[in-house]
Amino acid sequence: MSPFVWLAAAVLGGGGAILRFVVDGAVAARLGRDFPFGTFIVNISGAFVLGLATGLALHTDEETLAGTATIGSYTTFSTWMLESQRLFEDGEALNLFANISASLVVGVAAAALGRLIA
């Protein structure tokens, strides 16, 4: 990779992380934090955009910048798992099941829709 791609990955990765923070905070402020809606919305929208990027068949550097740097830093598997574990600890079995199953089903559907549209 060229120095430009490395620099662009750093900038876009930082931007994706900041956007995740902003979106999660906005969603949580609106819907509360009893259920991790912020992380859900971030991951579903990221799956959709990654589906779009994949469907567009970007070139190697473009795919790295769009998929890995931007969307990879925007979405968050680790937070999804931590929030799921906390729901388990709190005895929120229904919310735990909803968080895991809805994230998987809707996430795959969002990625497929993105590819279909592209």
C-alpha positions as CSV (number, residue, x, y, z in Angstrom):
1,M,0.0,0.0,0.0
2,S,1.1,3.5,-0.7
3,P,1.7,6.1,2.0
4,F,-1.4,7.9,0.8
5,V,-3.5,4.8,1.4
6,W,-2.0,4.4,4.9
7,L,-2.8,8.1,5.7
8,A,-6.2,7.9,4.2
9,A,-6.9,4.7,6.3
10,A,-5.9,6.5,9.5
11,V,-8.1,9.5,8.7
12,L,-11.1,7.5,7.5
13,G,-10.8,5.1,10.4
14,G,-10.8,8.0,12.9
15,G,-13.8,9.4,11.1
16,G,-15.7,6.1,11.3
17,A,-15.0,5.8,15.0
18,I,-16.2,9.3,15.7
19,L,-19.3,8.8,13.6
20,R,-20.1,5.6,15.6
21,F,-19.8,7.6,18.8
22,V,-22.1,10.3,17.5
23,V,-24.7,7.9,16.1
24,D,-24.7,5.7,19.2
25,G,-25.1,8.7,21.4
26,A,-27.9,10.2,19.4
27,V,-29.9,7.0,19.2
28,A,-29.4,6.3,23.0
29,A,-30.5,9.9,23.8
30,R,-33.6,9.3,21.9
31,L,-34.5,5.7,22.8
32,G,-32.7,5.2,26.1
33,R,-30.1,2.6,27.1
34,D,-32.3,-0.2,28.4
35,F,-31.7,-1.9,25.1
36,P,-28.5,-1.3,23.0
37,F,-30.4,0.4,20.1
38,G,-27.4,2.6,19.4
39,T,-25.0,-0.3,18.7
40,F,-27.8,-2.1,16.8
41,I,-28.3,0.9,14.5
42,V,-24.6,1.4,14.0
43,N,-24.0,-2.2,13.1
44,I,-27.0,-2.6,10.8
45,S,-26.2,0.6,8.9
46,G,-22.6,-0.5,8.6
47,A,-23.7,-3.9,7.3
48,F,-25.8,-2.1,4.7
49,V,-23.0,0.2,3.6
50,L,-20.5,-2.7,3.5
51,G,-23.0,-4.6,1.3
52,L,-23.1,-1.5,-1.0
53,A,-19.3,-1.3,-1.2
54,T,-19.0,-5.0,-1.9
55,G,-21.7,-4.9,-4.6
56,L,-19.8,-2.0,-6.3
57,A,-16.8,-4.3,-6.7
58,L,-14.3,-1.7,-5.6
59,H,-10.6,-2.0,-6.4
60,T,-8.2,-3.1,-3.7
61,D,-7.3,0.3,-2.2
62,E,-10.8,1.6,-2.5
63,E,-12.1,-1.5,-0.8
64,T,-9.6,-1.2,1.9
65,L,-10.4,2.4,2.6
66,A,-14.2,2.0,2.4
67,G,-14.6,-1.5,4.0
68,T,-11.7,-1.9,6.4
69,A,-10.9,1.7,7.4
70,T,-14.2,3.5,7.4
71,I,-16.9,0.8,7.9
72,G,-14.6,-1.4,10.0
73,S,-14.0,1.4,12.5
74,Y,-17.7,2.5,12.4
75,T,-19.2,-0.9,13.3
76,T,-18.4,-2.6,16.5
77,F,-18.6,-6.3,17.2
78,S,-16.9,-6.0,20.6
79,T,-19.4,-3.5,22.0
80,W,-22.3,-5.7,20.7
81,M,-20.8,-8.7,22.6
82,L,-20.2,-6.6,25.7
83,E,-23.7,-5.3,25.7
84,S,-25.1,-8.8,25.1
85,Q,-23.0,-10.1,28.1
86,R,-24.4,-7.3,30.3
87,L,-28.0,-8.1,29.3
88,F,-27.2,-11.7,30.3
89,E,-25.7,-10.6,33.7
90,D,-28.8,-8.4,34.3
91,G,-31.1,-11.4,33.7
92,E,-32.6,-9.7,30.6
93,A,-33.1,-12.9,28.7
94,L,-35.6,-11.6,26.2
95,N,-33.5,-8.5,25.4
96,L,-30.4,-10.7,25.1
97,F,-32.2,-13.0,22.6
98,A,-33.6,-10.0,20.7
99,N,-30.2,-8.3,20.6
100,I,-28.3,-11.3,19.3
101,S,-31.0,-12.7,16.9
102,A,-32.2,-9.3,15.5
103,S,-28.6,-8.2,15.0
104,L,-27.7,-11.3,13.0
105,V,-30.9,-11.6,11.0
106,V,-31.3,-7.9,10.2
107,G,-27.5,-7.4,9.7
108,V,-27.3,-10.2,7.1
109,A,-30.5,-8.8,5.4
110,A,-29.0,-5.2,5.4
111,A,-25.8,-6.5,3.8
112,A,-27.7,-8.4,1.2
113,L,-29.9,-5.4,0.4
114,G,-26.9,-3.2,0.0
115,R,-25.3,-5.7,-2.4
116,L,-28.6,-6.0,-4.3
117,I,-28.9,-2.2,-4.6
118,A,-25.3,-1.8,-5.8
